[in-house]
Amino acid sequence: MKSPKDWFRANQTRITIRSAFSVFLLVAVLLPYQSIRNQMERSDAEDAKHRRAAQLRLIDRLLSPAGQLALANPDRVLSPATPLRPVILPFAEIQADMPGVVLDQVRAVGCPVQFKASHEARLDQGSICVGLRKSDAQDVRGRLLVTGTFIAGALVPHVFIGTGALEITRPVVRRFQEAHRIRLTLRDGDDKYQWLLPVQLPIDRRTHRVRDGLSLTAFRLDAKGVPMAWRPDFTGAWIVEGGCIDPSEATASCMREHSFSIAIPRDRWGRSDGNVPPRNLQFDVVVSGPGLDGQPMNFLDSTNAQVTAVPFGAPDIDSYLAAGESLTVEMQTEKGSQDVFSRARNQSSDSKGIQSFGEKVLRLVSVTLAGSSSGHEERRSFGQRGAEFELVHRSSIRGLDPELLRTGASVTGYAVLMIAMTILAWVAIEYGIMRRVMRLTRRTRLVSLAVRNDGNLKGIDFSELKGKDELGVLATGLDDLLKRVADDVQRNVIRNQHETSLLRAISHEIRGPLQSLSAVLQDSEPGSGYVRRMLKALAALYGSASPSDGILSAELDAERMDLAEYLHKATANAPHAGIDNVVYKGPSSGLEIHADQSALETAILHILQNADRYRPAGTSISISLVSDQATASITIHNYGPHIPGELLERIFDYGVSERRGNSGENDGQGLFVVATYLSKMGGTVTAKNLPDGVSFVIEIPILKR
C-alpha cells in the first residue's frame, strides 16, 4: 500500500496537467466577466468625462455671439440653411446704406450663411444674411435686410441713357440681362414676390455726369420674371465693388469679393394689415452676370449651392453628441421651462443589432446594465442676456457604447471557443497521451534500475509500445537504442585502450631519435628550439590518458625575452612554415616579457595556420603589436569568413572545430593548445569577428623596466 506522498510523486505529472486544465477552464469562465466589467467601468468614467467636457464646450459656443443668435432664432438650428429665413438680429435699428459696416455687424453676431460650389472649391461663392431688427421678432413691421458678399470679376453696370457723350472708363451695357444683377425671391406663405436689382452706373440726369461708385435699383418682376414697370420699385439697395483677392493678378481679370446690402420696405410686399411672423418668410438669392469670358453665369445661387455652412447650426450641436444621445436647450420662464430647440443622434440599424446581442451577452455574465432601461440625464444651467437656460443631455449609457457591446460579444465568443477547445485538448491528452506516457515511464524506470545494477538490458522490451505516431516512434527509438547501447559501450572501451597504447608506442619510438638529435645540436644552433619543443610535447603525451591531458600537464620553461624582436623574426620566418604574405606592424625591439619562447612560438604558429586556412587567396595576414604600462597586445588578423556565432565562445575548448568530420586531421586541438600555453604564461587569447574578417587578440604581461 503506497502512502499518499508516494502516490502523489508517482502521479504528479497527471495531477499537474489536470490542475492546469482546471485552472485554465476557470480562467476562461471568469475572463469575460472581469474583462467586460472592467471595460464597462472604464467606459462609464470616460463617457462621463467626455460628456462633461462636451457640455462645457457647447455652453461656451452658445454664449458666443453665433450661439446667442441661435438661441434667439431656434429655426436656424432646427431647419436647413436654405431656403434662407430672416434672423432676428440684436439691433434696434439697421442702417443698410453702408454695406461694409452692415457686413461687419452681422458677421460679428454670426448671421451670414456661407456658400460653396463644392467641398473642393478653393473660394466661397459668397455669404448672405437675411435679418430683421429685434422689435420684429413676432410681427414683421420694419424693413427686411438682405446683405452679403459674392465672388466675381470686375462689375459690369447697366446704364439707361446713351454713353456717347459720357466720360466712362469701364465697360457698361444697356440691357439688364447683360449686367451684373441680383435676383431676390421672397415667399410669404403662398404669396411670392420677385425683384431684379441690376448693378447701375449712377449718372446725374441734369448734368449727365457720372457719379462715383455703383448702385443697385430694384425692379419688381411678374410671375414670368419680366419687369412689371420701368420705374424702380424701391431704391434702398447699395453695392461696393471689392479689390482683387489676389493682388498679384491683373486688375482687369482678377476675382473680387463684392459686398451688397438691400433694405426691402415693408409696404412693397404682403398685406399691410396682416400679422406676418418671421418664420413664415423664405428667401432665394441669385447673383448673375457676365463671366471672365463674357458668357453669362451665376456667381451665387442660394438654392442650388452644393455646400452651405451656418456659423452655428445643427452640425455644430451634433458634433457634441454621440450616437444615441440627445440634447435639449430649455429657457426658464415665469410659466416654467420652454424648449428652445432639441437635437438627437440616432443609432444605425447595425449598431442596434449589436446592442441587442451585446446586452444578452452582458446579462449572461451577470453584468449590471446600469441606466440601460431608464436612460441617463444630466442638466447644466447657464445665463445669457438676462435669460436663464438649461442644457439637458440625455443618453442610454450601455445602449450608446457599441464598442463595449461588441467587445462583450467577441470576448464571450472567444471564451466559449477556448472552453470547448480546452475540454477537447484535455480529453485527447488524458486518453491519447498520458496513459501511454505512464506505460513508457514504467519501462524507462526498469531501464534505469537495470543500468544501476548489472547493465543487462536484454530483458527489457519496448516493442508493444511501438507505433506510427510520436510516442510510437519514441518507443521504437528507445527499443533500438537499448539494443545498441551495450555494444557501443564495449567498443568505446576497447578503442580508448587501443588509442592510449598507440600514443605511448609512438611517443616511445620518436623520443629516442629526438634525444640523440638534441645531444648533437648545440643550444645556439638553428633548429635546437624546435627539437626541444617536440621533446616537451612527447613528454607530456607519454603516459597521459589522452592528448588533452597531455597538453594540460605540459610544463613550460619561462624566460626573459624580447617580444617585439621575436614577432619581427617570426614574421620573416613564416614563409618557411608554408605561410606567405604575413605582415608585421609594430616595434622591432624593446618590449620584454617572461615566457616560454617555444610555447609562444607554438601558439603563434597555430593561429597563423588557422588564419592561412580560411583567408581568401592573395590576401595578407597582419600581426600588430601594441602595449600599455602592464600588458602587451598581439592582434593577428586575416580576411575571410566569420567564425559562426555558436562557436565563438567555445572555439578554444578541446575538440571544438568548424571542420569537425570534414577531414582526417585531429581538428579542435590547435586553438586549445594556444589557450592552454598562454594561460600557463599568464596571458589570454580571444577571437572576434570584424566586418572584413577575423582577429585573434593575445594579451600577455610585460616586464617592468
C-alpha positions in Angstrom: 0.0 0.0 0.0 1.5 3.3 -1.2 1.5 6.3 1.1 -0.2 9.5 -0.1 3.2 11.1 -0.6 4.4 8.2 -2.8 1.2 8.2 -4.7 1.5 11.9 -5.4 5.0 11.6 -6.6 4.1 8.7 -8.9 1.2 10.7 -10.4 2.4 14.3 -10.1 2.6 14.8 -13.8 -1.0 13.7 -14.3 -2.2 15.8 -11.3 -0.3 18.8 -12.6 -1.8 18.6 -16.0 -5.3 18.1 -14.6 -4.9 21.0 -12.2 -3.5 23.2 -15.0 -6.6 22.4 -17.2 -8.9 23.1 -14.3 -7.4 26.5 -13.6 -7.4 27.3 -17.4 -11.2 26.4 -17.6 -11.8 28.6 -14.5 -9.9 31.5 -16.0 -11.7 31.0 -19.4 -15.0 31.4 -17.5 -14.0 34.4 -15.3 -12.1 36.2 -18.0 -15.2 37.5 -20.0 -16.9 38.6 -16.8 -13.9 40.5 -15.4 -12.8 41.9 -18.7 -16.2 43.2 -19.7 -16.9 44.6 -16.2 -13.5 46.5 -16.1 -14.1 47.8 -19.6 -17.6 48.9 -18.6 -16.3 50.8 -15.6 -13.6 52.5 -17.7 -16.2 53.2 -20.4 -18.5 54.8 -17.8 -15.8 57.0 -16.5 -14.6 58.0 -20.0 -18.2 58.7 -21.1 -18.9 60.8 -18.1 -15.7 62.8 -18.6 -16.4 63.3 -22.3 -20.0 64.3 -21.7 -19.0 67.0 -19.1 -16.3 68.3 -21.4 -18.7 68.4 -24.4 -21.4 70.2 -22.3 -18.9 72.9 -21.2 -17.7 73.4 -24.7 -21.3 73.6 -26.0 -22.2 76.1 -23.4 -19.2 78.2 -24.4 -20.4 78.1 -28.0 -23.9 79.0 -27.0 -22.6 82.0 -25.1 -20.7 83.2 -28.2 -22.4 85.7 -30.5 -23.3 83.0 -33.0 -24.7 80.8 -30.2 -26.7 83.7 -28.8 -28.1 84.3 -32.3 -29.1 80.6 -32.4 -30.9 80.8 -29.1 -32.8 83.8 -30.3 -33.6 82.0 -33.6 -34.3 78.3 -32.9 -35.4 77.8 -36.5 -31.8 78.4 -37.6 -30.8 75.2 -35.7 -33.9 73.1 -36.5 -34.3 74.0 -40.2 -32.0 73.6 -43.2 -29.8 76.6 -44.1 -31.7 77.0 -47.3 -34.1 78.4 -48.3 -32.9 81.5 -46.3 -35.1 82.7 -43.4 -35.0 86.0 -41.7 -32.9 86.1 -38.5 -33.8 88.3 -35.5 -30.7 90.4 -35.1 -29.8 92.0 -31.7 -30.1 95.5 -33.2 -32.8 98.1 -32.5 -32.3 99.7 -36.0 -30.4 98.5 -39.1 -28.6 101.1 -41.3 -28.2 99.4 -44.7 -26.7 102.3 -46.7 -23.1 101.2 -45.9 -22.7 97.6 -47.0 -19.2 97.2 -45.4 -20.4 98.4 -42.0 -23.5 96.3 -42.1 -21.5 93.2 -43.0 -19.1 93.7 -40.1 -22.1 93.9 -37.8 -23.9 90.8 -39.0 -20.6 88.9 -39.1 -19.9 89.8 -35.5 -23.1 88.1 -34.4 -22.7 85.1 -36.7 -25.5 85.7 -39.2 -24.1 85.2 -42.7 -24.6 81.8 -44.3 -21.5 80.7 -46.4 -22.0 79.2 -49.8 -19.6 77.0 -51.8 -19.9 75.3 -55.2 -18.4 72.1 -53.8 -16.3 70.8 -50.9 -13.2 71.0 -53.0 -13.7 74.6 -54.1 -10.9 76.9 -53.2 -13.0 80.0 -52.8 -16.5 80.6 -51.3 -19.3 81.7 -53.7 -20.2 84.2 -51.1 -22.3 84.8 -48.0 -25.8 86.1 -47.3 -27.6 87.3 -44.1 -31.3 87.9 -44.1 -32.2 89.9 -40.9 -34.7 91.8 -39.0 -34.5 94.2 -36.1 -35.3 92.7 -32.7 -38.6 94.5 -32.4 -39.9 92.5 -35.4 -39.5 89.2 -33.6 -43.3 88.5 -33.5 -44.6 90.5 -36.4 -42.6 92.0 -39.3 -43.3 95.7 -39.5 -39.9 97.1 -40.5 -37.6 96.6 -43.4 -36.1 93.3 -44.4 -32.3 93.4 -44.6 -30.5 91.3 -47.2 -26.8 91.7 -47.1 -23.9 89.6 -48.2 -20.9 89.1 -50.5 -20.3 87.3 -53.8 -17.1 86.5 -55.7 -16.9 87.7 -59.3 -14.7 89.7 -61.7 -14.9 93.5 -62.2 -18.6 94.5 -62.2 -20.3 95.4 -65.5 -23.0 98.0 -64.7 -26.2 98.9 -66.6 -27.0 102.5 -67.9 -30.3 103.9 -69.1 -29.0 106.5 -71.5 -26.6 106.5 -74.4 -22.9 106.7 -73.4 -21.6 108.6 -76.4 -21.3 111.9 -74.5 -20.3 110.4 -71.2 -16.8 110.0 -69.9 -16.9 106.3 -68.9 -13.7 104.4 -68.3 -15.3 100.9 -67.7 -17.5 98.6 -69.8 -21.2 99.2 -69.5 -24.3 97.6 -71.0 -27.8 98.8 -71.9 -29.7 95.6 -71.1 -30.4 94.2 -67.6 -29.6 90.7 -68.8 -26.0 91.7 -69.7 -25.1 93.5 -66.5 -24.3 92.1 -63.1 -27.5 91.7 -61.2 -29.1 90.3 -58.0 -32.4 88.5 -58.2 -34.4 88.3 -54.9 -37.4 86.0 -54.3 -39.5 86.4 -51.2 -42.1 83.8 -50.2 -44.8 84.7 -47.7 -46.8 81.5 -47.4 -48.4 81.0 -50.8 -47.5 84.6 -51.9 -44.4 85.1 -54.0 -42.5 88.4 -54.7 -39.6 88.9 -57.0 -37.2 91.7 -57.7 -34.3 92.2 -60.1 -31.6 94.6 -58.9 -29.1 95.3 -61.7 -25.8 97.0 -60.9 -26.1 100.5 -62.3 -23.7 103.3 -63.0 -25.1 106.4 -61.3 -25.5 109.3 -63.7 -26.7 112.8 -62.9 -29.7 113.3 -65.3 -29.3 117.0 -65.3 -25.6 117.3 -65.8 -25.1 113.9 -67.5 -22.1 113.4 -65.3 -21.0 110.0 -63.9 -21.1 109.9 -60.1 -18.6 107.9 -58.1 -19.3 104.3 -57.2 -22.0 101.9 -58.3 -25.6 101.5 -57.2 -28.5 98.9 -57.1 -32.0 99.6 -58.2 -34.9 97.2 -57.5 -37.4 96.4 -60.3 -40.5 94.3 -59.5 -40.9 91.2 -61.6 -44.1 89.4 -62.6 -44.7 85.6 -62.4 -42.8 85.2 -65.7 -39.7 87.1 -64.5 -40.4 90.2 -66.6 -40.2 93.7 -65.1 -43.7 94.9 -64.2 -42.7 98.6 -64.7 -39.6 100.5 -65.8 -39.8 102.7 -62.7 -37.9 101.3 -59.7 -40.0 99.5 -57.1 -37.6 100.8 -54.3 -34.2 102.3 -54.2 -32.9 101.1 -50.8 -30.1 99.0 -52.1 -26.3 99.5 -52.2 -23.3 97.7 -53.6 -19.5 98.1 -53.1 -17.1 96.8 -55.7 -14.2 94.9 -54.0 -10.5 94.8 -54.8 -8.6 91.9 -56.2 -8.5 88.9 -53.9 -5.0 88.1 -55.2 -3.1 91.3 -55.6 -0.6 89.7 -58.0 -3.3 89.1 -60.7 -4.1 91.7 -63.3 -6.8 94.2 -62.3 -8.9 93.6 -65.4 -9.1 89.8 -64.9 -8.8 89.2 -61.2 -11.5 87.8 -59.0 -13.0 90.2 -56.4 -15.2 90.0 -53.3 -18.1 92.4 -53.8 -20.5 93.4 -50.9 -24.1 94.5 -51.1 -27.0 95.4 -48.7 -30.7 95.6 -49.6 -33.4 97.0 -47.4 -36.8 95.9 -48.6 -39.6 98.2 -47.4 -42.5 96.6 -45.6 -45.0 98.2 -47.9 -43.5 96.6 -51.0 -44.7 93.1 -50.2 -47.6 91.4 -48.3 -50.7 93.0 -46.8 -50.0 95.9 -44.5 -52.8 95.0 -42.1 -51.8 91.3 -41.7 -49.7 89.8 -39.0 -46.6 88.2 -40.6 -44.4 86.1 -38.3 -40.8 86.0 -39.5 -40.7 82.2 -39.6 -43.3 82.3 -42.5 -40.8 84.1 -44.8 -38.3 82.4 -47.1 -35.7 84.0 -49.4 -33.8 82.9 -52.5 -30.9 85.0 -53.8 -29.2 84.6 -57.2 -26.3 86.8 -58.3 -25.7 86.6 -62.1 -23.6 88.5 -64.6 -21.0 88.1 -67.4 -18.1 85.8 -66.5 -14.5 86.5 -67.3 -15.0 85.1 -70.8 -18.1 87.2 -71.3 -20.6 84.4 -71.1 -23.5 84.7 -68.6 -23.1 82.7 -65.3 -24.4 82.5 -61.8 -21.9 83.6 -59.2 -24.1 82.8 -56.2 -27.3 80.7 -56.0 -28.6 80.2 -52.5 -31.0 77.4 -53.7 -28.6 75.3 -55.7 -25.3 75.8 -53.8 -23.8 72.4 -53.0 -22.3 73.4 -49.7 -23.8 75.7 -47.1 -22.5 76.5 -43.7 -24.1 78.3 -40.8 -21.8 79.9 -38.2 -23.7 77.9 -35.5 -26.3 75.3 -36.5 -27.4 71.7 -36.3 -24.0 70.2 -37.4 -22.2 72.1 -34.6 -24.6 70.7 -31.9 -24.4 67.2 -33.4 -20.6 67.2 -33.1 -21.0 67.3 -29.3 -23.3 64.2 -29.3 -22.5 60.5 -29.5 -24.8 58.0 -31.3 -28.0 57.6 -29.3 -27.6 60.8 -27.3 -30.0 63.8 -27.4 -29.6 67.4 -26.3 -32.3 69.9 -25.4 -32.0 73.6 -24.6 -34.8 74.9 -22.3 -35.5 78.5 -21.4 -36.7 79.2 -17.9 -39.8 81.5 -17.9 -42.4 82.5 -15.3 -44.7 79.8 -16.6 -42.0 77.1 -16.4 -39.4 75.7 -18.8 -39.9 76.1 -22.5 -38.0 74.1 -25.1 -35.8 76.3 -27.4 -34.6 73.5 -29.6 -33.6 69.8 -29.4 -31.2 67.6 -31.3 -30.6 63.9 -31.3 -28.2 61.5 -33.0 -29.8 58.2 -33.8 -28.0 54.8 -33.8 -27.5 52.9 -37.0 -29.5 49.7 -37.6 -26.5 47.5 -37.3 -25.5 49.3 -34.1 -28.9 48.4 -32.6 -28.4 44.8 -33.6 -25.1 44.8 -31.8 -26.7 46.4 -28.8 -29.4 43.7 -28.6 -26.9 40.8 -28.8 -24.4 42.6 -26.6 -27.0 43.2 -23.8 -27.8 39.5 -23.9 -24.1 38.6 -23.5 -23.6 41.1 -20.7 -26.7 39.7 -18.8 -25.4 36.2 -19.4 -22.2 37.0 -17.4 -24.3 38.9 -14.8 -23.0 42.4 -15.6 -25.4 45.0 -14.3 -26.5 47.3 -17.1 -26.8 50.5 -15.0 -29.1 53.0 -16.6 -29.9 50.9 -19.7 -33.6 50.8 -19.1 -34.4 54.3 -18.0 -31.5 56.3 -19.7 -29.2 58.8 -18.2 -29.9 62.5 -17.9 -27.6 65.4 -17.0 -28.6 69.1 -16.6 -26.5 72.2 -16.7 -27.7 75.8 -16.3 -26.3 79.0 -17.9 -27.5 82.6 -18.3 -27.4 84.8 -21.4 -28.6 88.5 -21.6 -30.8 88.2 -18.5 -32.4 84.9 -19.6 -31.9 81.6 -17.8 -31.3 78.5 -19.9 -30.8 74.8 -19.1 -28.9 72.3 -21.1 -30.4 68.8 -20.9 -28.2 65.9 -22.0 -29.9 62.5 -22.3 -28.3 59.2 -23.1 -28.6 55.4 -22.5 -25.1 54.5 -21.2 -24.9 50.9 -22.3 -27.0 51.4 -25.4 -24.7 54.2 -26.6 -21.5 52.2 -26.3 -21.5 49.7 -29.2 -17.8 49.2 -28.8 -18.4 47.8 -25.3 -21.2 45.6 -26.5 -19.1 44.4 -29.5 -16.3 43.6 -27.1 -18.6 41.7 -24.7 -19.9 39.6 -27.6 -16.5 38.8 -29.1 -14.8 38.1 -25.7 -17.6 35.8 -24.7 -17.4 34.0 -28.1 -13.7 33.6 -27.7 -14.2 32.3 -24.1 -16.7 29.7 -25.3 -14.4 28.6 -28.0 -11.5 28.4 -25.5 -13.5 26.3 -23.1 -14.5 23.9 -25.9 -11.0 23.6 -27.2 -9.6 23.1 -23.7 -12.0 20.3 -22.9 -11.1 18.6 -26.2 -7.4 19.0 -25.6 -7.9 17.7 -22.0 -9.6 14.5 -23.3 -7.1 14.0 -26.0 -4.1 14.4 -23.7 -5.6 12.3 -20.9 -6.6 9.3 -23.0 -4.4 9.6 -26.0 -1.1 10.6 -24.5 -0.9 10.4 -20.7 -1.8 6.7 -20.4 0.8 5.7 -23.0 3.4 8.1 -21.3 2.8 6.4 -18.0 3.4 2.9 -19.5 6.5 4.3 -21.3 7.7 5.8 -18.0 7.4 2.5 -16.2 9.6 0.8 -18.8 12.1 3.6 -18.6 12.3 3.1 -14.9 13.1 -0.5 -15.4 15.9 0.5 -17.8 17.3 2.8 -15.1 17.3 0.0 -12.5 19.0 -2.4 -14.9 21.8 0.1 -15.7 22.4 0.7 -12.0 22.5 -3.0 -11.2 24.2 -5.2 -13.7 23.8 -3.3 -17.0 21.8 -6.1 -18.6 19.2 -4.5 -20.8 18.3 -7.6 -22.9 15.2 -8.4 -20.8 13.5 -5.1 -21.4 11.3 -4.7 -24.4 9.5 -1.7 -25.8 8.1 -3.4 -28.9 4.5 -3.5 -27.6 4.5 0.4 -27.4 5.7 0.9 -31.0 3.5 2.8 -33.4 3.4 5.4 -36.2 2.6 8.4 -34.0 5.1 10.4 -32.0 5.1 8.2 -28.9 5.2 5.1 -31.0 8.3 6.4 -32.8 9.8 7.3 -29.5 9.2 3.8 -28.2 10.7 2.3 -31.4 13.8 4.6 -31.0 14.3 3.6 -27.3 14.0 -0.1 -28.2 16.6 0.2 -31.0 18.8 2.4 -28.7 18.8 -0.1 -25.9 19.9 -2.9 -28.2 22.9 -0.9 -29.3 24.0 0.7 -26.1 25.8 -2.3 -24.7 27.7 -3.0 -27.9 28.7 0.7 -28.2 29.9 0.9 -24.7 32.1 -2.2 -25.1 33.5 -0.8 -28.4 34.4 2.5 -26.9 36.3 0.9 -24.0 38.4 -1.2 -26.5 39.0 1.9 -28.7 40.2 4.0 -25.8 42.6 1.4 -24.7 43.9 1.0 -28.2 44.4 4.8 -28.6 46.2 5.1 -25.3 48.6 2.2 -26.2 49.2 3.6 -29.6 50.1 7.1 -28.3 52.6 5.6 -25.8 54.2 3.5 -28.5 54.5 6.4 -30.9 55.9 8.6 -28.2 58.5 6.0 -27.2 59.6 5.4 -30.8 60.1 9.1 -31.6 61.7 10.1 -28.3 64.9 8.1 -28.9 65.9 9.8 -32.2 64.9 13.3 -30.9 67.0 12.8 -27.7 70.0 11.9 -29.9 69.4 14.9 -32.2 69.2 17.2 -29.2 72.5 15.9 -27.9 74.2 16.6 -31.2 72.7 20.2 -31.6 74.0 23.0 -29.6 71.6 25.4 -28.0 72.6 28.2 -30.3 72.3 26.2 -33.5 69.2 26.7 -35.7 66.6 24.0 -35.1 67.5 23.3 -31.5 64.4 25.1 -30.2 62.1 23.0 -32.4 63.7 19.8 -31.1 63.2 20.8 -27.5 59.6 21.8 -28.2 58.9 18.3 -29.7 60.6 16.6 -26.7 58.4 18.5 -24.3 55.2 17.6 -26.3 56.2 13.9 -26.3 56.9 14.0 -22.6 53.5 15.5 -22.0 51.8 12.9 -24.1 53.8 9.9 -22.9 51.9 8.4 -20.0 48.8 10.6 -20.5 45.4 9.1 -20.8 44.5 11.4 -23.7 46.0 14.2 -25.8 44.1 16.8 -23.8 45.5 15.6 -20.5 49.0 15.7 -22.0 48.6 19.3 -23.2 47.2 20.4 -19.8 50.0 18.7 -17.9 52.8 20.1 -20.1 55.4 22.2 -18.1 56.9 25.4 -19.6 60.3 26.9 -19.1 59.6 30.7 -18.9 62.5 33.1 -19.5 63.0 36.8 -20.3 62.6 37.5 -24.0 62.1 40.5 -26.3 58.5 40.1 -27.7 58.9 42.7 -30.4 62.1 41.2 -31.7 60.6 37.7 -31.6 57.5 38.7 -33.6 59.6 40.5 -36.1 61.7 37.4 -36.7 58.6 35.1 -36.6 57.0 37.1 -39.4 60.2 36.9 -41.5 60.4 33.1 -40.9 56.6 32.5 -41.6 57.2 31.5 -45.3 59.5 28.6 -44.1 56.4 27.3 -42.3 54.4 27.5 -45.5 52.6 30.7 -44.6 53.2 33.5 -47.1 52.2 37.2 -47.1 52.4 37.8 -43.4 52.9 41.5 -42.4 54.2 42.7 -39.1 53.2 46.1 -37.7 54.9 47.2 -34.5 58.2 48.0 -32.9 61.2 45.8 -33.8 62.5 45.5 -30.2 62.4 46.9 -26.7 59.3 45.1 -25.3 60.3 42.3 -22.9 58.1 39.6 -21.4 58.5 36.5 -19.2 57.5 33.5 -21.4 58.5 30.1 -22.9 59.7 31.0 -26.3 58.9 27.5 -27.6 55.4 27.5 -26.3 54.8 31.1 -27.5 56.0 30.1 -31.0 53.7 27.1 -31.0 50.7 29.3 -30.1 51.6 31.9 -32.8 52.1 29.2 -35.4 48.7 27.6 -34.6 46.9 30.9 -35.0 48.8 31.7 -38.3 47.9 28.2 -39.7 44.3 28.7 -38.8 44.3 32.2 -40.5 46.0 30.8 -43.6 43.4 28.0 -43.8 40.5 30.4 -44.0 41.8 33.6 -45.7 40.9 34.2 -49.4 43.8 33.6 -51.9 46.1 36.6 -52.3 45.1 38.3 -49.1 47.6 39.0 -46.3 47.7 38.2 -42.6 48.7 41.0 -40.3 50.4 40.8 -36.9 50.3 44.0 -34.9 51.8 44.7 -31.5 50.8 47.5 -29.1 51.3 47.8 -25.4 50.4 49.9 -22.3 52.2 50.1 -19.0 51.3 46.5 -18.0 50.2 44.5 -21.0 51.3 43.7 -24.5 48.6 43.1 -27.0 49.2 41.0 -30.2 46.5 41.1 -32.9 46.6 38.6 -35.7 44.0 39.5 -38.4 43.0 37.7 -41.5 40.4 38.4 -44.2 37.8 35.8 -44.8 34.6 34.2 -43.4 33.4 34.9 -39.8 33.6 32.3 -37.1 30.0 31.0 -36.5 28.3 32.7 -33.6 27.6 29.4 -31.7 31.4 28.5 -31.9 32.8 32.0 -31.0 32.7 31.4 -27.2 33.8 27.7 -27.4 36.4 27.7 -30.1 39.3 27.4 -27.6 37.8 24.3 -26.0 39.3 20.9 -26.7 37.8 19.1 -29.7 35.7 22.2 -30.9 36.3 22.9 -34.6 34.2 24.1 -37.5 35.9 21.4 -39.7 35.0 18.5 -37.4 34.2 15.5 -39.6 35.3 17.1 -42.8 38.9 15.9 -42.8 41.1 13.2 -41.3 43.1 15.7 -39.2 42.8 15.8 -35.5 40.7 19.1 -35.5 39.9 21.0 -32.4 43.4 20.8 -30.8 45.4 23.7 -32.2 43.4 26.6 -30.5 43.1 24.5 -27.3 46.9 24.4 -27.3 47.1 28.2 -27.8 44.7 28.9 -24.9 46.4 26.4 -22.6 50.0 27.6 -23.2 49.1 31.3 -23.0 47.2 30.6 -19.7 50.4 29.0 -18.3 52.4 32.1 -19.2 49.8 34.4 -17.6 48.3 35.5 -20.9 44.9 35.3 -22.6 43.6 34.9 -26.1 40.2 35.9 -27.6 38.6 35.7 -31.0 36.2 38.2 -32.5 34.5 38.8 -35.9 35.3 42.0 -37.7 33.4 43.4 -40.8 36.3 42.3 -43.1 37.4 39.1 -41.4 38.5 37.6 -38.1 41.0 38.8 -35.4 42.7 36.8 -32.6 43.9 39.0 -29.8 46.7 37.8 -27.4 47.4 39.7 -24.2 50.4 38.9 -22.1 52.0 40.8 -19.2 55.2 42.8 -19.9 58.2 43.1 -17.6 58.7 46.4 -15.9 62.0 48.1 -16.7 
